[in-house]
Amino acid sequence: MSPRIEIKIYPESPDGQIMDVPEGSTYEDLLNTLDINQEIVILLNNGQAVPVDGTVEAGTLTILKAISGG
């Protein structure tokens, strides 16, 4: 059964969206699907940091994007 996750992206989409992710997908696969550069984010699943190459698990995934500028 594929994991169902709620994805919240900060700062632009904190309200979240629900997605079903194919079984065995990594967080890197998910970021590629969402067109998000993995080098500028911190990933938290249910409040715990997860590695980009880790397998997606059901829960609430928070994607924190780095903000830069001058």
Accessible surface in RSA format (square Angstrom, percent):
REM  Atomic radii and reference values for relative SASA: ProtOr
REM  Chains: A
REM  Algorithm: Lee & Richards
REM  Probe-radius: 1.40
REM  Slices: 20
REM RES _ NUM      All-atoms   Total-Side   Main-Chain    Non-polar    All polar
REM                ABS   REL    ABS   REL    ABS   REL    ABS   REL    ABS   REL
RES MET A   1   218.70 113.3 153.06 101.3  65.65 156.3 129.70 110.3  89.00 117.9
RES SER A   2    43.99  37.2  32.66  43.6  11.33  26.1  12.57  26.8  31.41  44.0
RES PRO A   3    20.49  14.9  13.11  11.9   7.38  26.8  20.49  16.9   0.00   0.0
RES ARG A   4   144.40  60.6 134.99  68.8   9.41  22.4  46.59  63.7  97.81  59.3
RES ILE A   5     1.37   0.8   0.38   0.3   0.99   2.4   1.37   1.0   0.00   0.0
RES GLU A   6    49.62  28.5  47.96  36.3   1.66   4.0   6.80  13.2  42.82  35.0
RES ILE A   7     1.20   0.7   0.00   0.0   1.20   2.9   0.00   0.0   1.20   3.3
RES LYS A   8    56.51  27.6  56.51  34.7   0.00   0.0   5.13   4.6  51.37  54.7
RES ILE A   9    16.91   9.6  16.84  12.5   0.06   0.1  16.84  12.1   0.06   0.2
RES TYR A  10    82.16  38.4  81.59  46.4   0.57   1.5  54.61  41.0  27.55  34.0
RES PRO A  11    73.95  53.9  55.31  50.4  18.64  67.8  57.52  47.5  16.44 102.1
RES GLU A  12   106.95  61.4  72.75  55.0  34.20  81.4  58.11 112.4  48.83  39.9
RES SER A  13    44.67  37.7  40.08  53.5   4.58  10.6  20.05  42.7  24.62  34.5
RES PRO A  14    55.86  40.7  49.77  45.4   6.09  22.1  49.88  41.2   5.98  37.2
RES ASP A  15   133.95  93.8 111.02 110.5  22.93  54.2  37.36  87.9  96.59  96.3
RES GLY A  16    25.22  31.1   0.00   N/A  25.22  31.1   1.24   3.4  23.98  53.7
RES GLN A  17    79.99  44.7  71.60  52.3   8.39  20.0  32.14  68.4  47.85  36.3
RES ILE A  18   106.04  60.3  78.99  58.9  27.05  65.2  78.99  56.9  27.05  73.4
RES MET A  19    45.91  23.8  40.77  27.0   5.14  12.2  44.17  37.6   1.74   2.3
RES ASP A  20    78.35  54.9  54.79  54.5  23.56  55.7  22.18  52.2  56.17  56.0
RES VAL A  21     3.84   2.5   3.17   2.9   0.68   1.6   3.84   3.3   0.00   0.0
RES PRO A  22    96.36  70.2  88.70  80.9   7.66  27.8  95.57  78.9   0.79   4.9
RES GLU A  23   124.04  71.2  99.12  75.0  24.91  59.3  54.63 105.7  69.41  56.7
RES GLY A  24    49.44  61.0   0.00   N/A  49.44  61.0  28.57  78.4  20.87  46.8
RES SER A  25    15.16  12.8  10.53  14.1   4.62  10.6   4.31   9.2  10.85  15.2
RES THR A  26    34.33  24.4  34.33  34.8   0.00   0.0  32.19  43.2   2.14   3.2
RES TYR A  27     4.78   2.2   4.67   2.7   0.11   0.3   3.11   2.3   1.67   2.1
RES GLU A  28    66.27  38.0  66.27  50.1   0.00   0.0   4.95   9.6  61.32  50.1
RES ASP A  29    65.52  45.9  62.75  62.5   2.77   6.5  18.66  43.9  46.86  46.7
RES LEU A  30     5.10   2.8   2.76   2.0   2.35   5.9   5.10   3.6   0.01   0.0
RES LEU A  31     1.42   0.8   1.42   1.0   0.00   0.0   1.42   1.0   0.00   0.0
RES ASN A  32   103.04  71.1  82.73  79.9  20.31  48.9  29.02  69.8  74.02  71.5
RES THR A  33    99.31  70.6  65.58  66.5  33.74  80.4  49.87  67.0  49.45  74.8
RES LEU A  34    41.38  23.0  19.77  14.1  21.62  54.3  24.23  17.0  17.16  46.2
RES ASP A  35   135.49  94.9 111.73 111.2  23.76  56.2  31.67  74.5 103.82 103.5
RES ILE A  36    14.60   8.3   6.54   4.9   8.06  19.4   9.43   6.8   5.17  14.0
RES ASN A  37    83.16  57.3  67.42  65.2  15.74  37.9  31.07  74.8  52.09  50.4
RES GLN A  38    67.07  37.5  57.96  42.4   9.11  21.7  13.29  28.3  53.77  40.8
RES GLU A  39   148.82  85.4 111.40  84.3  37.42  89.1  37.19  71.9 111.63  91.1
RES ILE A  40    71.18  40.5  65.93  49.1   5.25  12.7  70.85  51.0   0.34   0.9
RES VAL A  41    22.00  14.5   0.00   0.0  22.00  53.0   1.40   1.2  20.60  55.9
RES ILE A  42   105.77  60.2 101.95  75.9   3.82   9.2 105.77  76.2   0.00   0.0
RES LEU A  43     5.62   3.1   1.52   1.1   4.10  10.3   1.52   1.1   4.10  11.0
RES LEU A  44    43.61  24.3  43.61  31.2   0.00   0.0  43.61  30.6   0.00   0.0
RES ASN A  45    11.72   8.1   7.49   7.2   4.23  10.2   4.47  10.8   7.25   7.0
RES ASN A  46    98.09  67.6  69.48  67.1  28.61  68.9  35.74  86.0  62.35  60.3
RES GLY A  47    56.72  70.0   0.00   N/A  56.72  70.0  29.40  80.7  27.32  61.2
RES GLN A  48   128.45  71.8 127.20  93.0   1.25   3.0  43.45  92.5  85.00  64.5
RES ALA A  49    81.48  74.9  54.27  83.7  27.21  61.9  54.50  76.8  26.97  71.5
RES VAL A  50    33.46  22.0  21.05  19.1  12.41  29.9  23.18  20.1  10.28  27.9
RES PRO A  51    84.57  61.6  73.10  66.6  11.47  41.7  83.94  69.3   0.63   3.9
RES VAL A  52    41.92  27.6  38.08  34.5   3.84   9.3  38.08  33.1   3.84  10.4
RES ASP A  53   109.24  76.5  92.51  92.1  16.73  39.6  34.61  81.5  74.62  74.4
RES GLY A  54    17.35  21.4   0.00   N/A  17.35  21.4  17.35  47.6   0.00   0.0
RES THR A  55    77.03  54.8  67.52  68.4   9.52  22.7  36.43  48.9  40.61  61.4
RES VAL A  56     5.78   3.8   0.51   0.5   5.27  12.7   0.51   0.4   5.27  14.3
RES GLU A  57   117.59  67.5 114.19  86.4   3.40   8.1  32.79  63.4  84.80  69.2
RES ALA A  58    61.47  56.5  46.09  71.1  15.38  35.0  46.27  65.2  15.19  40.3
RES GLY A  59    23.56  29.1   0.00   N/A  23.56  29.1  19.11  52.4   4.45  10.0
RES THR A  60    43.63  31.0  42.82  43.4   0.82   1.9  19.99  26.8  23.65  35.7
RES LEU A  61     0.96   0.5   0.90   0.6   0.06   0.1   0.90   0.6   0.06   0.2
RES THR A  62    24.01  17.1  24.01  24.3   0.00   0.0   7.75  10.4  16.26  24.6
RES ILE A  63     0.00   0.0   0.00   0.0   0.00   0.0   0.00   0.0   0.00   0.0
RES LEU A  64    64.22  35.8  62.08  44.4   2.14   5.4  62.38  43.8   1.84   5.0
RES LYS A  65    54.40  26.5  42.40  26.0  12.00  28.6  11.27  10.1  43.12  45.9
RES ALA A  66    72.82  67.0  45.60  70.4  27.22  61.9  56.48  79.5  16.34  43.3
RES ILE A  67   137.08  78.0 103.00  76.7  34.08  82.1 105.98  76.3  31.11  84.4
RES SER A  68   112.36  94.9  78.04 104.2  34.31  79.0  49.29 105.0  63.06  88.3
RES GLY A  69    77.58  95.7   0.00   N/A  77.58  95.7  40.52 111.2  37.06  83.0
RES GLY A  70   130.78 161.3   0.00   N/A 130.78 161.3  70.98 194.8  59.80 133.9
END  Absolute sums over single chains surface
CHAIN  1 A     4459.8       3332.4       1127.4       2322.4       2137.4
END  Absolute sums over all chains
TOTAL          4459.8       3332.4       1127.4       2322.4       2137.4
